[in-house]
Amino acid sequence: MAIDTSRGDRIQNSTAFERAARTGHLVSGVLHLLIGYIAVRLAFGQGGNADQSGALGELAAKPGGAVLLWIAVVAFLALAAWRILEAVVGKKTEADSGSATDRLEAGALAVVYLAFAWSALNFARGAGQSTGQQNAGLTARLMESTIGKVVLVVAAAVIVGVGIYHVYKGISTKFEKDLEGHVGRPVRVIGVVGYTAKGLALVGVGVLVAAAVLTADPGKATGLDGAVKTLGAQPFGQILLVLAGVGIALYGVYAVVMARHARM
């Protein structure tokens, strides 16, 4: 049975909805810039969590932080809703309904932005927690059963796969199709470095989840912050942390570019 997409098309043509969704890209960019900053700060012996909880905590501590967090909640929900529509009816800028891969990617991004919105909501309500601690706690509960361990292994494989896809999308410059108009060299360089750095970080997250299962140590599954800090513990860790921080920050810059130039 064919799906009637006319209502979805009308919603996508809402200027207010599109602006709210684009604000989601802007907020994502700010958070990645903060994560990159925290990673560089860690390289020089200062504290912090180099993940979304650390970035949201930084925002919450600023004057007017609560207002910014509520804006983040609304913006991420709008962007998640936009991605859900893309998964159903395709991009409004495409003549056809889009490929199955594009729809799958849109659906996956919707889940990511819903998770961001949930985290931002918790911090806005004053109930924010470290993402690393939450991940370790969830991993510990799942490791209590065989099915839970299988779920964790599958999750690790998916995260590694998403990371590899990010690296591929960066190196191949496939991200350019997400932007409207001509892509200049500065944006291309930012996209290549940003996507590659984000992808490698995600691969690290997936590897840590797998290591937690294999070693029966849920404390290793601490997400992006754990991956970044593990990197810092390696030989030449300070240099690696700085490079990772700069790369993640550049991904943030690219997200800011997306706020203005994304093909919606």
Secondary structure as GFF3:
##gff-version 3
##sequence-region A 1 264
A	DSSP	alpha_helix	6	12	.	.	.	ID=ss1
A	DSSP	alpha_helix	15	43	.	.	.	ID=ss2
A	DSSP	alpha_helix	52	60	.	.	.	ID=ss3
A	DSSP	alpha_helix	65	89	.	.	.	ID=ss4
A	DSSP	alpha_helix	100	124	.	.	.	ID=ss5
A	DSSP	alpha_helix	131	142	.	.	.	ID=ss6
A	DSSP	alpha_helix	146	171	.	.	.	ID=ss7
A	DSSP	three_ten_helix	174	178	.	.	.	ID=ss8
A	DSSP	alpha_helix	185	214	.	.	.	ID=ss9
A	DSSP	three_ten_helix	218	220	.	.	.	ID=ss10
A	DSSP	alpha_helix	223	232	.	.	.	ID=ss11
A	DSSP	alpha_helix	237	261	.	.	.	ID=ss12
###
